[in-house]
């Protein structure tokens, strides 16, 4: 399953937390990448605004001028895999559901036989059969919204999650919200979707480094912002300790805040912390009838994270599953790809490999005690 590591900033004129939402949108929906077009011929127009859409595959598109006209013209569009598609017209935005572009007119008109070759690469999510369906992506309001539906490993599940922005320039905070829903109603606002559970994730209006990973049933994100501070969230299914007939919708919403308070990344209170430590509203587990605030093993286990702490064994660290329970009798399941790891002689952004899969070490906001770290699996 895929992951993406990178950074966003505000160099394109958009605030960084808006650009972070766009990265989540494009990566989870399965957008691909476009290479540099190659051209042979006479005209000097260009390919602009090219985009590899989620349904596209890795192939080369050949665009050939079949009808010339002053300041205009028609191009055939043929994919090396997808075959012949509808023609494109110079100066008119083109979208065949697989690839999108515009052939711009230049100072020298195109002639018959002029040809572009446009290479595209399929997105990482659809190439792993892990893409999420976009139900809503609204970038018009200040609080921009993204709602996604996952299909799970069976391919026919419905897992509803979302992300939106919220900010206040006067208070100098620029945050994301991680959300999980029990359904989707097109006419409802983001916050009033069925069974909505929200947890804020402080972000930034400047550079954000990120680690984003997904599979068909959950999305996990870690961000480095500010001083630096590390922010994390998880939306989607956990690994349930029960059959689907017993527990059909075992979803988790975990962020850094209880709801959507006006909290900046620089806040150092206990209310700004990873939900993975459990026993707080920052992590909610959906039972068969409602949301539960749960405990998370091994946090709360004194020999591991309290009066004593585990450490490495000869330089080897042993990630522990983060299991969700009620501290009485019920043990519901474990987080998918999120593990407790000792911070003893460890450091944030360290990586290690288990069975060919890379994991990265992330800390809890600005905390760096032995029990303030977890490992994030970078799905591949």
C-alpha positions as CSV (number, residue, x, y, z in Angstrom):
1,X,0.0,0.0,0.0
2,X,1.3,3.5,-0.8
3,X,2.8,6.3,1.2
4,X,4.0,9.8,0.4
5,X,6.7,11.9,2.1
6,X,7.2,15.5,1.3
7,X,6.5,19.1,2.4
8,X,4.2,21.9,1.5
9,X,4.6,25.6,2.1
10,X,2.9,28.8,1.0
11,X,5.1,29.6,-2.0
12,X,2.2,29.1,-4.5
13,X,0.2,31.8,-2.8
14,X,-1.9,29.4,-0.7
15,X,-1.4,28.9,3.0
16,X,0.4,25.7,3.9
17,X,-2.5,24.0,5.7
18,X,-4.6,24.5,2.5
19,X,-1.9,22.9,0.5
20,X,-1.7,20.1,3.0
21,X,-5.4,19.4,2.4
22,X,-4.8,19.4,-1.4
23,X,-2.0,16.8,-0.9
24,X,-4.3,14.6,1.1
25,X,-7.0,15.0,-1.6
26,X,-4.8,14.1,-4.5
27,X,-2.9,11.3,-2.9
28,X,-5.9,9.5,-1.4
29,X,-8.1,10.0,-4.5
30,X,-5.3,8.5,-6.7
31,X,-4.1,11.3,-8.9
32,X,-1.0,10.4,-10.8
33,X,1.9,12.5,-12.2
34,X,2.6,14.0,-15.6
35,X,6.0,14.0,-17.3
36,X,7.5,16.6,-19.6
37,X,5.7,16.7,-23.0
38,X,7.9,16.1,-26.1
39,X,7.0,17.9,-29.3
40,X,7.9,17.5,-33.0
41,X,6.5,19.8,-35.7
42,X,6.1,23.4,-36.6
43,X,3.7,25.1,-34.2
44,X,5.0,26.6,-31.0
45,X,2.0,26.2,-28.8
46,X,2.3,24.3,-25.5
47,X,0.6,21.7,-23.4
48,X,-0.6,23.4,-20.2
49,X,-2.5,22.3,-17.1
50,X,-1.8,18.6,-17.7
51,X,-3.1,16.3,-15.0
52,X,-3.2,12.5,-14.5
53,X,-6.6,11.7,-13.2
54,X,-7.4,8.9,-10.7
55,X,-8.8,6.5,-13.3
56,X,-5.7,6.9,-15.5
57,X,-3.0,4.3,-15.9
58,X,0.7,4.5,-16.7
59,X,1.0,5.2,-20.4
60,X,2.1,7.7,-23.0
61,X,-0.6,9.9,-24.8
62,X,0.1,10.8,-28.4
63,X,-1.6,14.0,-29.6
64,X,-1.4,14.6,-33.4
65,X,-2.7,17.6,-35.3
66,X,-5.3,16.3,-37.7
67,X,-6.9,19.6,-38.8
68,X,-5.1,23.0,-38.9
69,X,-6.6,26.4,-38.7
70,X,-5.4,29.9,-37.8
71,X,-5.0,30.2,-34.1
72,X,-6.8,26.9,-33.7
73,X,-6.7,23.2,-34.8
74,X,-7.7,19.7,-33.8
75,X,-5.6,17.0,-32.3
76,X,-6.3,13.3,-32.1
77,X,-5.7,11.8,-28.7
78,X,-4.4,8.2,-28.4
79,X,-3.2,6.4,-25.3
80,X,-0.6,3.7,-25.6
81,X,-2.8,1.6,-23.2
82,X,-6.2,3.3,-23.4
83,X,-6.4,3.6,-27.1
84,X,-8.2,6.2,-29.2
85,X,-10.2,8.9,-27.2
86,X,-12.1,12.0,-28.2
87,X,-10.3,14.7,-30.1
88,X,-8.8,17.8,-28.5
89,X,-9.3,21.3,-29.8
90,X,-6.6,24.0,-29.5
91,X,-7.4,26.5,-26.7
92,X,-10.1,24.3,-25.2
93,X,-9.7,22.5,-21.9
94,X,-9.6,18.7,-22.5
95,X,-10.6,15.9,-20.1
96,X,-11.4,12.3,-21.1
97,X,-11.6,11.0,-17.6
98,X,-8.1,9.6,-17.7
99,X,-6.0,12.6,-18.5
100,X,-6.6,16.3,-18.7
101,X,-4.8,19.2,-20.4
102,X,-5.1,22.2,-22.7
103,X,-3.2,22.7,-26.0
104,X,-2.5,26.4,-26.0
105,X,-2.1,28.4,-29.2
106,X,1.3,29.9,-30.0
107,X,2.6,32.6,-32.3
108,X,3.2,29.9,-35.0
109,X,0.1,27.8,-35.9
110,X,0.2,24.1,-35.7
111,X,0.4,22.1,-38.9
112,X,-0.9,18.7,-39.9
113,X,1.2,16.0,-38.3
114,X,2.5,18.1,-35.5
115,X,2.7,15.8,-32.5
116,X,3.0,15.9,-28.7
117,X,3.9,12.9,-26.6
118,X,2.6,13.2,-23.0
119,X,3.8,10.6,-20.5
120,X,1.7,10.0,-17.4
121,X,2.2,7.7,-14.4
122,X,-0.6,6.2,-12.5
123,X,-1.2,7.3,-8.9
124,X,0.2,5.3,-6.1
125,X,-3.2,4.6,-4.5
126,X,-4.9,3.1,-7.5
127,X,-1.8,1.1,-8.5
128,X,-2.2,-0.6,-5.1
129,X,-6.0,-0.8,-5.4
130,X,-6.2,1.5,-2.4
131,X,-7.7,4.7,-3.7
132,X,-10.5,6.5,-1.8
133,X,-13.6,7.9,-3.6
134,X,-14.0,11.7,-3.2
135,X,-17.6,12.5,-2.1
136,X,-16.9,16.2,-1.5
137,X,-14.0,18.5,-2.1
138,X,-14.9,22.2,-1.5
139,X,-12.2,24.8,-1.7
140,X,-14.5,27.8,-1.9
141,X,-15.1,28.5,1.8
142,X,-12.4,29.5,4.3
143,X,-12.9,26.2,6.0
144,X,-12.2,23.9,3.1
145,X,-13.7,20.4,3.1
146,X,-12.7,16.9,1.9
147,X,-14.9,13.9,2.5
148,X,-13.8,10.4,1.3
149,X,-15.2,6.9,1.1
150,X,-13.0,3.9,1.5
151,X,-13.8,0.4,0.1
152,X,-11.9,-1.7,2.6
153,X,-10.0,-4.8,1.8
154,X,-13.1,-6.6,0.6
155,X,-13.6,-3.9,-2.0
156,X,-17.3,-3.4,-1.2
157,X,-17.2,-1.7,2.2
158,X,-18.2,1.9,2.9
159,X,-15.8,3.7,5.3
160,X,-16.5,7.5,5.6
161,X,-13.8,9.9,6.7
162,X,-13.0,13.5,6.2
163,X,-10.6,16.4,6.6
164,X,-11.2,20.1,6.7
165,X,-9.4,23.3,7.7
166,X,-10.1,25.8,10.4
167,X,-8.1,28.9,11.2
168,X,-8.0,32.3,12.7
169,X,-5.3,34.8,11.5
170,X,-5.7,37.0,14.6
171,X,-5.1,34.1,16.9
172,X,-2.3,32.8,14.6
173,X,-3.6,29.2,14.2
174,X,-4.1,27.2,11.0
175,X,-5.4,23.8,11.7
176,X,-6.8,20.6,10.1
177,X,-9.7,18.5,11.4
178,X,-9.7,14.7,11.1
179,X,-13.1,13.2,11.0
180,X,-14.9,9.9,10.7
181,X,-18.6,9.4,9.9
182,X,-21.1,6.6,9.8
183,X,-22.5,7.7,6.5
184,X,-22.7,10.5,4.0
185,X,-25.5,12.9,3.2
186,X,-24.8,15.3,0.4
187,X,-27.0,18.1,1.9
188,X,-25.4,18.0,5.3
189,X,-22.6,20.2,6.4
190,X,-19.2,18.6,7.2
191,X,-19.8,18.7,11.0
192,X,-23.3,17.4,10.8
193,X,-22.6,14.3,8.7
194,X,-24.1,11.1,10.2
195,X,-22.3,10.0,13.4
196,X,-19.6,12.7,13.0
197,X,-16.6,12.5,15.2
198,X,-14.0,15.3,14.9
199,X,-10.5,15.8,16.3
200,X,-8.4,18.9,15.6
201,X,-4.8,18.6,14.3
202,X,-2.7,21.8,14.7
203,X,-0.9,22.7,11.4
204,X,0.7,25.8,10.2
205,X,0.6,28.6,7.6
206,X,4.2,28.0,6.7
207,X,6.3,24.9,5.8
208,X,4.8,21.6,6.8
209,X,6.8,18.4,6.4
210,X,4.6,15.3,6.3
211,X,4.4,11.5,6.2
212,X,1.1,10.4,4.7
213,X,0.2,6.7,4.4
214,X,-2.9,4.8,3.5
215,X,-4.5,1.5,2.7
216,X,-8.1,0.7,1.6
217,X,-9.4,1.0,5.2
218,X,-7.5,3.8,6.9
219,X,-5.5,6.9,6.4
220,X,-2.7,8.0,8.8
221,X,-0.8,11.3,8.7
222,X,2.1,12.8,10.7
223,X,3.2,16.5,10.2
224,X,6.2,18.5,11.4
225,X,5.3,22.1,12.0
226,X,6.8,25.2,13.7
227,X,9.5,24.8,16.3
228,X,9.3,21.8,15.4
229,X,6.2,20.1,16.8
230,X,4.9,16.8,15.5
231,X,1.1,16.4,14.9
232,X,-0.6,13.1,14.1
233,X,-4.0,11.7,13.1
234,X,-5.7,8.5,12.1
235,X,-9.1,8.0,10.4
236,X,-10.7,4.7,9.3
237,X,-10.9,1.2,10.5
238,X,-8.8,-0.5,13.1
239,X,-8.0,-4.2,13.2
240,X,-10.9,-5.6,15.2
241,X,-10.8,-8.6,17.5
242,X,-14.1,-9.9,16.2
243,X,-15.9,-11.1,13.1
244,X,-17.6,-8.6,10.8
245,X,-21.0,-10.0,11.9
246,X,-20.1,-9.1,15.4
247,X,-18.4,-5.7,14.8
248,X,-19.3,-4.4,11.3
249,X,-17.9,-0.9,11.6
250,X,-14.8,-0.7,13.8
251,X,-13.6,2.8,12.9
252,X,-11.3,5.1,14.8
253,X,-11.0,8.9,14.7
254,X,-7.8,10.1,16.4
255,X,-6.2,13.5,16.3
256,X,-4.4,15.9,18.7
257,X,-7.3,17.9,20.2
258,X,-10.7,17.3,21.7
259,X,-13.0,18.6,18.9
260,X,-11.9,21.8,17.2
261,X,-10.7,24.3,19.8
262,X,-8.7,27.4,19.0
263,X,-5.4,25.7,19.8
264,X,-2.1,26.6,18.1
265,X,0.7,24.1,17.5
266,X,2.8,25.8,20.1
267,X,0.4,25.0,22.9
268,X,2.1,22.8,25.5
269,X,-0.9,21.8,27.6
270,X,-2.0,18.2,28.2
271,X,-5.0,18.8,25.9
272,X,-2.6,18.9,22.9
273,X,-1.3,15.4,22.6
274,X,-1.5,12.3,20.4
275,X,-4.8,10.4,20.7
276,X,-2.9,7.1,20.6
277,X,-2.1,7.4,24.3
278,X,-5.8,6.8,24.9
279,X,-8.1,7.7,27.8
280,X,-9.1,11.0,26.2
281,X,-11.6,12.4,23.7
282,X,-8.8,12.9,21.3
283,X,-9.3,9.2,20.2
284,X,-12.7,7.8,19.6
285,X,-13.6,4.2,18.7
286,X,-17.0,3.5,17.2
287,X,-18.8,0.7,19.0
288,X,-21.9,-0.9,17.4
289,X,-24.1,1.9,18.8
290,X,-21.9,5.0,19.7
291,X,-18.5,6.5,20.1
292,X,-16.3,5.4,23.0
293,X,-13.4,7.1,24.6
294,X,-11.0,4.1,25.1
295,X,-7.7,3.2,26.7
296,X,-4.7,2.3,24.6
297,X,-2.2,-0.4,25.6
298,X,0.7,-0.2,26.3
299,X,0.1,3.3,27.6
300,X,-1.2,2.9,31.1
301,X,0.8,-0.2,31.7
302,X,3.2,0.9,34.5
303,X,6.1,-1.6,33.8
304,X,6.2,-0.4,30.1
305,X,5.3,3.2,30.2
306,X,5.0,4.2,33.9
307,X,7.2,3.5,36.9
308,X,9.6,1.8,34.4
309,X,10.0,2.0,30.7
310,X,11.0,-0.6,28.1
311,X,14.1,0.1,26.1
312,X,15.9,-1.4,23.1
313,X,17.5,-4.8,23.2
314,X,21.1,-4.6,22.0
315,X,20.2,-1.7,19.7
316,X,17.0,-3.4,18.4
317,X,13.6,-1.8,19.1
318,X,10.4,-3.9,19.4
319,X,7.3,-2.0,18.2
320,X,4.2,-3.0,20.2
321,X,0.7,-3.0,18.8
322,X,-1.5,-0.2,20.2
323,X,-4.6,-2.1,21.4
324,X,-7.9,-0.5,22.3
325,X,-9.7,-1.5,25.5
326,X,-11.9,-0.2,28.3
327,X,-9.6,-1.0,31.1
328,X,-12.1,-3.4,32.5
329,X,-13.2,-6.4,30.3
330,X,-13.4,-5.3,26.7
331,X,-10.6,-5.5,24.2
332,X,-11.8,-4.3,20.8
333,X,-8.8,-4.4,18.5
334,X,-5.6,-2.7,17.4
335,X,-4.6,0.3,15.4
336,X,-3.5,-0.5,11.8
337,X,0.1,0.4,11.2
338,X,0.6,2.4,14.4
339,X,2.9,1.0,17.1
340,X,4.3,2.0,20.5
341,X,8.1,2.3,20.5
342,X,10.5,3.2,23.2
343,X,12.1,6.6,23.1
344,X,15.2,5.3,25.0
345,X,18.3,6.3,22.8
346,X,15.8,6.9,20.0
347,X,15.0,10.0,18.1
348,X,12.1,11.4,16.0
349,X,12.3,10.7,12.3
350,X,14.5,7.7,12.8
351,X,13.5,4.8,10.5
352,X,13.7,1.1,10.6
353,X,12.6,-1.8,8.4
354,X,10.5,-4.8,9.3
355,X,9.9,-7.5,6.6
356,X,10.8,-5.0,3.9
357,X,8.5,-2.2,5.1
358,X,9.9,1.1,6.4
359,X,8.6,2.6,9.6
360,X,9.3,6.1,10.8
361,X,9.5,7.3,14.5
362,X,7.2,10.2,15.4
363,X,7.0,12.0,18.7
364,X,4.0,13.4,20.6
365,X,3.9,17.2,19.7
366,X,7.0,18.7,21.4
367,X,7.5,15.9,24.0
368,X,10.5,13.7,24.0
369,X,10.3,11.5,27.0
370,X,10.9,7.7,26.7
371,X,7.1,7.1,26.4
372,X,6.3,9.9,23.9
373,X,7.0,8.1,20.7
374,X,5.2,5.9,18.2
375,X,6.2,4.2,14.9
376,X,4.2,4.9,11.8
377,X,4.2,2.1,9.1
378,X,4.9,3.6,5.6
379,X,2.6,1.3,3.6
380,X,4.1,0.2,0.3
